[in-house]
Amino acid sequence: MSEWTFKYFQKEEFDCPDCNFNNIDYDFVAKLELMREKLDMPFKITSGCRCEKHNKDAGGKPDSAHLKGLAADIAITGSRTRFTLIRLAYGFFLRIGVGRTFIHLDDDKALPQYVMWVY
């Protein structure tokens, strides 16, 4: 589906900050939308799509899901918010990265599944 029909997210939120590259996957955003609805809490996307240059500059891996439009980092403030978001994310995503100030969620089936890592 190419028409943007999301209530909580604007497509531009997923733009690469270097060049506005945006190949965000519609089904990926649909999962984020469902999570946002269930949590009744705003999500601030701190990293969505990345071009190869920005991915390298950000320290991303060469096969990062951000390059494929299958990942987003969500800003987190506080341990309760982190716990709540991660607990719900288990029902939607099989790849979760936990940072001090953000949670990485991705849906890249070409990468290992059922994994969680810390930054």
N, C-alpha and C positions, 0 to 999 in steps of 0.2 A: 504494500500500500504506500503510495507516494504522498498523499495528502496528509498534512500535519493536523492531527485532531486532538492533541493533548490539552488537558485543562491546566496542569501544573507546570509544564515545561515548554519553553520556547526553543525552537530548533537552534537559534543562535547561542544558547547556553553551552552547546557542545562544540562550538567552533574552536579550531586551533588558534591560540593567541598570536602565533607568528604570522599566519597567512590566511586565516579564516577557512582552511580546509575543513570540510564537514561531510563525512560519510556515515553518520550515526545510523545504526540499524534500528528500524522502526519497532521490531519486536523487542529489542533490548529496552528501548524507552517505554514500551508498553508495560514491561515488568517494573520498571522504576515508578511508573505512574500508579500501578496497583499498590506497590509498597507505600508510596506517598499517601495514597488514599487511606490505607489501613492505619498508618501511623498518625495521621492528622497532624503532621509536623512538616514545615518547609524543608526542602533539600537545597543546599547551595552546591552547584556543580563547580568544583575547582579545577578539574581537568576532564575533558571529554575526548574529542578527536585530536589526534596529533599527526602532523606531517613528520617525515623521517628526521628532518633537522631538529624540530622541537623535541621529538621523542629522545633523540640522542642528547640534546642539551639538558633535558629533564632527568637524565640518567635511566631512561627506559630501556628495556631489553629489545634486541633487534626484532623479536617476534611478538612484541607487545600487542595486546588486544586493543589498545588505544589507536593503533595504526589502522585497524580494521573496522573501527566504529562499534566495537563490542565491549567497551569499558567506560567507566566513569569513576571519578573520585568525588566523594561527597564530604564536605566540611563537617567536622564534628567538634562540639565543645562539651566537654564533661563526660565522665565515665558512665553515667546512667543513660545518656543519649547514645553513646557508643554501644553499650550492651543491648539496648532496645533495638537499634538498627541492625546489629549483627544477628540477633535472635530472629528477627523477621526475615533477614536476607537468606537464611538457611532454606527457607521455603521457595526461594526464587532463583538463587544463583549457587553454583557449585565451585566458584572461585572467589575467595574473599581475602583481601589484603588489609591489614590493620596498621594504621599509622597513628602517631600521637595526635594529629590534628585532622585526620581524614580517614575514611573507609573507602577502599577500592573494591568495586564490584565489576565482575566481567562474565561474559557469556560466550567465551571463545572455545568451541568444542574441539579445536585442533590442539589445545593445550591441556595439560593434566587436569583432571577433574577431582572433586572432593578434596580440595586443598584450601588451607588457610595459612597465611604467612604474616610476618610482622616486618615493618620497615624500621 
